[in-house]
Structures are given as C-alpha cells and as structure tokens.
Amino acid sequence: MFAYQMHESRSADLRREAAQHRLVREAAAARREQRREARRARALARWVKAA
C-alpha cells in the first residue's frame, strides 16, 4: 500500500508541475502577442502619419 501512496503522491506532484509549466508558457505567449500587437500598431501609426 505504501508504494501505491508514493506513486499517487508523485503523480500529483507531476500534475502540479505540468500545470505550472503550462501557465508559464501561456503567460510568455501572451506577452509575445502583446509586443507583436504593439509593434503592428506603431507601424500602422507611422504609415498613417506618412500618408
């Protein structure tokens, strides 16, 4: 029974760790998209200003 409890505990730890990694990846992707949109907006503003 002890081995099963250790296995369950380790599985839970791995699931929590995976969830944390997913959150980090999603946050990084959101920041990249935010920077990309800001770049597009600046380029568009320059284009409109030049026209």
Steps between C-alpha positions, in 0.01 A plus 500: 500500500786737577637474145159588358473806725848612394404452136182706545693772679762516225230504232330792672832685522563445130151625410553817706839554339354454151223747577756755618702456180186548292423824683853628440482413129158665465620816676807519275285452189263774618792739553638419154161563342467828691840617372411388146174698508680807634752475215218473246324801650819710488565402139143581404518835679818589310342393172186706564711800612710481181195488274 
